[in-house]
Amino acid sequence: MLREKFIDYIDRIAVGLVGDGSECFGFDDSFSRDHDWGPGFCLWLSFEDFEKIGSGLKVAVAGLTQSFDGFGPREKSQWGDERIGVFEISQFYRKFIGFDHLPSDLNDWMLIPENNLAACTNGKVFWDPLKEFTRRREALLNFYPEDVRLKKIASRCMTIGQAGQYNFLRCVQRGEYFAAQYAETKFCADLMSLIFLLNRKYAPFYKWMHRAVKDLPILGDWVYREIEALISESDHRAKIKRVEGMCVTVIKELKNQELSDNESSFLPDHGPTIQNRIEDKILRDRNVWVG
């Protein structure tokens, strides 16, 4: 179709599948095929090209067969609009990061939800002769500036320790079992987030975080298995012991990456140590709990 109708632009159009949806992370299964699943792709254009051919290209894409190789047609859910189709590059990224440009300073980076960064850098780019889409993609894939990574790691140390090493035990002792369950879940979520940060990878939407962490080279498979064991355990004393062991392993990795030289086994003690390594004074002086 592109060769027949848009031959003058075929070397200016990027093609791929990136964004929201389990298929973009490679996590598609039989359960996820009941909505927003089927043949589809993204076409990305520069602003100038979108102004010239965007409308016509959308019409042409809509006219393509809705089934392919035995699959389809694609059924859109109520919230499944604009996952595939024709996009202007700047607006595509703005949907996820809040800017029509790459983050320009540390504060810009701090404002972007991490799961949004995971979503706009997942999937695959099949064709990008102009390289403008790939230029932005690779800049984001290079991960956070080191000061931002340190800020987030420091914050995770605080909240992991607070939820798992401190509040979980106290909630159990008080018989506050909902709060204990929440603390356990918070501990697991923030611990996985920390593992992503240690691997310099963005953590995806919570539904896919546990599945995705398994493939990370640094402590990924370990934390995947430890969390499965933790949530399957029914004895609270065993849970507390496992939480402490998990924190010890994480502290060893913090030291291995030369992020902390603190000897404490309580993770919140490592937060300020890590934050003090931040070079930017404004970011270094922020509340260590916030990241």
C-alpha positions as CSV (number, residue, x, y, z in Angstrom):
1,M,0.0,0.0,0.0
2,L,2.8,2.4,0.9
3,R,4.6,1.7,-2.4
4,E,1.4,2.2,-4.4
5,K,0.1,5.3,-2.6
6,F,2.9,7.0,-0.7
7,I,6.0,6.1,-2.7
8,D,7.5,9.5,-2.2
9,Y,7.4,9.1,1.6
10,I,8.2,5.4,2.0
11,D,11.7,6.3,3.1
12,R,10.4,8.8,5.7
13,I,7.9,6.5,7.6
14,A,8.8,4.5,10.6
15,V,6.9,1.3,11.2
16,G,6.7,-0.9,14.3
17,L,4.6,-1.9,17.3
18,V,5.3,0.1,20.6
19,G,3.1,1.2,23.5
20,D,0.4,-0.1,25.7
21,G,-0.7,-3.7,25.6
22,S,0.7,-7.0,26.6
23,E,1.7,-7.9,23.1
24,C,4.1,-4.9,23.0
25,F,6.0,-6.4,26.0
26,G,5.9,-9.9,24.5
27,F,3.6,-11.1,27.3
28,D,0.5,-11.9,25.1
29,D,-1.4,-15.1,26.0
30,S,-4.8,-16.6,25.6
31,F,-6.3,-14.5,28.3
32,S,-5.2,-11.2,26.8
33,R,-6.6,-11.9,23.3
34,D,-10.2,-11.0,24.3
35,H,-9.5,-7.2,23.7
36,D,-7.3,-4.9,21.8
37,W,-5.6,-7.9,20.1
38,G,-5.1,-8.8,16.5
39,P,-3.3,-7.6,13.4
40,G,-2.0,-4.0,13.8
41,F,1.0,-1.8,13.7
42,C,2.1,1.8,14.2
43,L,3.3,4.2,11.5
44,W,5.2,7.2,12.8
45,L,5.7,10.5,10.8
46,S,7.6,13.7,11.4
47,F,5.4,16.8,12.1
48,E,5.9,18.1,8.5
49,D,5.1,14.8,6.9
50,F,2.1,14.2,9.2
51,E,0.7,17.6,8.2
52,K,1.0,16.6,4.5
53,I,-0.1,13.0,4.4
54,G,-1.3,12.1,7.9
55,S,-5.0,12.2,7.1
56,G,-4.6,10.3,3.8
57,L,-2.4,7.7,5.4
58,K,-5.0,7.1,8.1
59,V,-7.7,6.5,5.4
60,A,-5.4,4.2,3.5
61,V,-4.6,2.1,6.7
62,A,-8.2,1.9,7.6
63,G,-8.9,0.5,4.1
64,L,-6.5,-2.5,4.6
65,T,-7.8,-5.9,5.3
66,Q,-8.7,-6.3,9.0
67,S,-7.6,-10.0,9.0
68,F,-4.1,-11.4,8.4
69,D,-2.8,-14.9,8.3
70,G,-5.9,-16.3,10.0
71,F,-6.0,-13.7,12.8
72,G,-8.4,-10.8,13.2
73,P,-10.3,-8.7,12.9
74,R,-8.9,-6.7,15.8
75,E,-11.6,-5.8,18.5
76,K,-11.0,-2.6,20.3
77,S,-12.0,-2.2,23.9
78,Q,-13.5,1.0,25.3
79,W,-10.0,2.2,26.2
80,G,-8.2,0.7,23.3
81,D,-8.2,3.7,20.9
82,E,-4.9,5.0,19.5
83,R,-2.8,2.0,20.3
84,I,-2.2,1.3,16.6
85,G,-2.4,3.4,13.5
86,V,-0.8,6.6,12.2
87,F,1.0,8.9,14.6
88,E,3.1,12.1,14.6
89,I,6.3,11.3,16.4
90,S,6.3,14.1,18.9
91,Q,2.7,13.5,19.9
92,F,3.2,9.8,20.2
93,Y,5.9,10.4,22.8
94,R,4.0,13.2,24.5
95,K,1.2,10.8,25.3
96,F,3.7,8.8,27.4
97,I,6.2,11.2,28.8
98,G,4.2,14.4,28.9
99,F,6.5,16.4,26.5
100,D,6.7,16.6,22.8
101,H,10.5,16.7,23.2
102,L,13.0,14.6,25.1
103,P,13.5,15.4,28.8
104,S,15.6,18.5,29.0
105,D,16.7,18.4,32.7
106,L,16.6,16.2,35.8
107,N,13.3,17.6,36.9
108,D,11.7,16.5,33.6
109,W,13.0,13.0,34.2
110,M,11.6,12.9,37.7
111,L,8.1,13.9,36.5
112,I,7.7,11.0,34.0
113,P,5.9,7.8,35.4
114,E,8.4,4.9,35.1
115,N,5.8,2.6,33.6
116,N,5.2,5.1,30.8
117,L,8.8,5.1,30.0
118,A,8.6,1.3,29.8
119,A,5.6,1.5,27.5
120,C,7.1,3.9,25.0
121,T,10.4,2.0,24.7
122,N,9.0,-1.6,24.4
123,G,8.0,-3.5,21.4
124,K,9.9,-3.4,18.1
125,V,10.7,-0.9,15.3
126,F,10.6,-2.8,12.0
127,W,11.6,0.0,9.7
128,D,12.9,3.6,10.3
129,P,14.9,5.0,7.4
130,L,14.5,8.6,8.7
131,K,15.8,7.5,12.2
132,E,13.9,10.3,14.0
133,F,11.6,7.9,15.9
134,T,14.6,5.7,16.7
135,R,16.7,8.7,17.8
136,R,14.2,9.5,20.6
137,R,13.6,5.9,21.4
138,E,17.4,5.3,21.9
139,A,17.8,8.4,24.0
140,L,15.1,7.1,26.4
141,L,16.5,3.6,26.4
142,N,19.8,5.0,27.5
143,F,18.0,5.2,30.9
144,Y,17.8,7.9,33.5
145,P,20.6,10.3,34.1
146,E,22.7,8.8,37.0
147,D,21.6,11.4,39.5
148,V,18.0,10.5,38.8
149,R,18.7,6.8,39.1
150,L,20.4,7.4,42.5
151,K,17.5,9.5,43.7
152,K,15.1,6.7,42.9
153,I,17.3,4.0,44.4
154,A,17.6,6.0,47.6
155,S,13.8,6.4,47.8
156,R,13.2,2.7,47.2
157,C,15.6,1.8,50.0
158,M,13.5,3.9,52.3
159,T,10.1,2.5,51.3
160,I,11.2,-1.1,51.0
161,G,12.6,-1.1,54.5
162,Q,9.6,0.8,55.9
163,A,7.1,-1.5,54.4
164,G,8.9,-4.9,54.8
165,Q,11.3,-4.6,57.7
166,Y,9.3,-2.3,59.9
167,N,5.6,-1.9,59.2
168,F,4.8,-5.5,58.2
169,L,6.0,-6.9,61.6
170,R,4.2,-4.1,63.5
171,C,0.9,-4.7,61.6
172,V,1.1,-8.4,62.3
173,Q,1.7,-7.8,66.0
174,R,-1.3,-5.5,66.2
175,G,-3.5,-8.0,64.3
176,E,-4.0,-5.4,61.5
177,Y,-3.9,-8.0,58.7
178,F,-5.2,-5.8,55.9
179,A,-2.4,-3.3,56.7
180,A,0.1,-6.2,56.9
181,Q,-1.0,-7.5,53.5
182,Y,-0.7,-4.0,52.1
183,A,2.8,-3.6,53.6
184,E,3.9,-7.0,52.1
185,T,2.6,-5.9,48.6
186,K,4.3,-2.5,48.9
187,F,7.5,-4.2,49.9
188,C,7.4,-6.6,46.9
189,A,6.4,-3.8,44.4
190,D,9.1,-1.4,45.5
191,L,11.7,-4.2,45.7
192,M,11.1,-5.2,42.1
193,S,11.2,-1.5,41.2
194,L,14.7,-1.3,42.8
195,I,15.8,-4.4,40.9
196,F,14.8,-2.7,37.6
197,L,16.8,0.4,38.6
198,L,19.8,-1.7,39.5
199,N,19.6,-3.2,36.0
200,R,19.0,0.2,34.3
201,K,15.7,-0.9,32.9
202,Y,12.3,0.8,33.3
203,A,9.7,-1.1,35.3
204,P,6.4,-1.7,33.5
205,F,2.8,-1.4,34.7
206,Y,2.3,-3.3,37.9
207,K,0.4,-6.2,36.2
208,W,3.6,-7.1,34.3
209,M,6.3,-6.2,36.8
210,H,6.7,-9.6,38.4
211,R,6.8,-11.4,35.0
212,A,9.2,-8.9,33.5
213,V,11.6,-8.9,36.5
214,K,12.4,-12.5,35.9
215,D,14.5,-11.8,32.8
216,L,16.7,-9.1,34.3
217,P,20.4,-10.3,34.6
218,I,21.0,-8.7,38.1
219,L,18.9,-10.5,40.8
220,G,16.0,-10.8,38.4
221,D,15.3,-14.5,38.6
222,W,16.2,-14.5,42.3
223,V,13.7,-11.8,43.2
224,Y,11.0,-13.4,41.0
225,R,11.4,-16.7,43.0
226,E,11.7,-15.0,46.3
227,I,8.5,-13.0,45.9
228,E,6.6,-16.2,44.8
229,A,7.8,-17.9,47.9
230,L,7.0,-14.9,50.2
231,I,3.4,-14.5,49.0
232,S,2.8,-18.3,49.2
233,E,4.1,-18.5,52.8
234,S,1.3,-18.5,55.4
235,D,3.4,-18.3,58.6
236,H,4.1,-14.6,59.5
237,R,7.4,-15.5,61.2
238,A,8.7,-17.2,58.1
239,K,7.6,-14.2,56.1
240,I,9.5,-11.8,58.3
241,K,12.7,-14.0,58.1
242,R,12.4,-14.1,54.3
243,V,12.0,-10.4,54.1
244,E,15.1,-9.8,56.1
245,G,17.1,-12.3,53.9
246,M,15.9,-10.5,50.8
247,C,17.0,-7.1,52.2
248,V,20.5,-8.6,53.0
249,T,20.9,-9.7,49.4
250,V,19.8,-6.4,48.0
251,I,22.3,-4.6,50.3
252,K,25.1,-6.8,49.0
253,E,24.2,-5.7,45.5
254,L,24.1,-2.0,46.5
255,K,27.7,-2.5,47.8
256,N,28.7,-4.4,44.7
257,Q,27.6,-1.5,42.6
258,E,29.4,0.8,45.0
259,L,26.3,2.7,45.8
260,S,26.5,2.3,49.5
261,D,29.2,1.5,52.0
262,N,26.9,1.5,55.0
263,E,27.1,-1.6,57.2
264,S,23.5,-1.6,58.4
265,S,21.1,-4.4,57.6
266,F,18.2,-2.0,57.7
267,L,17.6,-0.7,54.2
268,P,16.4,2.8,55.1
269,D,19.9,3.5,56.6
270,H,21.3,3.1,53.0
271,G,18.9,5.7,51.5
272,P,20.7,8.8,52.7
273,T,24.1,7.3,51.9
274,I,23.1,6.8,48.3
275,Q,21.4,10.1,48.0
276,N,24.6,11.9,49.2
277,R,26.2,10.5,46.0
278,I,24.0,12.7,43.8
279,E,26.0,15.5,42.2
280,D,23.2,17.9,41.5
281,K,22.6,19.8,44.8
282,I,18.9,20.6,44.2
283,L,18.1,16.9,43.6
284,R,20.4,15.8,46.5
285,D,18.6,18.1,48.9
286,R,15.2,16.8,48.1
287,N,13.3,14.6,50.6
288,V,15.0,11.2,50.5
289,W,11.6,9.4,50.7
290,V,10.4,11.0,47.5
291,G,11.5,9.4,44.2
